[in-house]
Amino acid sequence: MEKISVIMPAYNAANSIKESILGVLNQRFTDYHLYVIDDASTDDTAEVVRPFIHDRLTYIRNEHNQGVAETRNIGIEAAKGDYIAFCDSDDVWLPNKLSRQASILQTRRYDVVCSHYYTFEDDLKLIKNTRGADELIGYQDMLKSNWIGNLTGIYNQKRIGKVYQQKVGHEDYLMWLAVLQKARNGLAYCIPEPLACYRLSTHSLSGNKIRAADWQWRIYRQHLGLSYQKSCYLFATYLFNAVVKRK
């Protein structure tokens, strides 16, 4: 049984998923299993993935399109490892990502580990900037901004259990909030170096600023049930951090 389960949802990702898969397969840490869940793609995603299927890669195809949250949940349900990590089908990991994170997780001081990451637009040679966070991230920190980039996050499911995603905007953010509530000391450790690359141009859905702001407000008020006053304070902080992150 694998030590780390890697969840990769895919929808019409034929142009990018090969690079994402290779980013996982080229990890120096080798005790992992990659689950590629195809959300009923209508392009050649299956044909691109098929040559990579072997004892360390499982390909699952949804009969009908279910959305990214449910597609990730199918991977989470299938995962057998002690730890669960995520990589979307248009993002790329650097070769030392899992080895650096595994070394910290094995100290048993933290149940959640993330890292800084690069952003790029289609061509990995054209790195735009680096995004990161403080080394220790608590629940209250996360309420003010999503400091855990989903492509960098990994959590100890053996200790805190599997945490599934809801079908909402910012589904990954809501999941990481739930993970932190269960984590040892309520903290995530953020490795202060980039270990992954986030593709900007294909994340147009989450990149819509007005829509993203609406999602954030709904999370505060509807999903977390926070008061209007606290939601206003956190929302203002979220907007400020969103501007700072993109400088």
Order of alpha helices (4+ residues) and beta strands (2+ residues): beta-alpha-beta-alpha-beta-alpha-beta-beta-alpha-beta-beta-beta-alpha-beta-alpha-alpha-beta-alpha-alpha-alpha
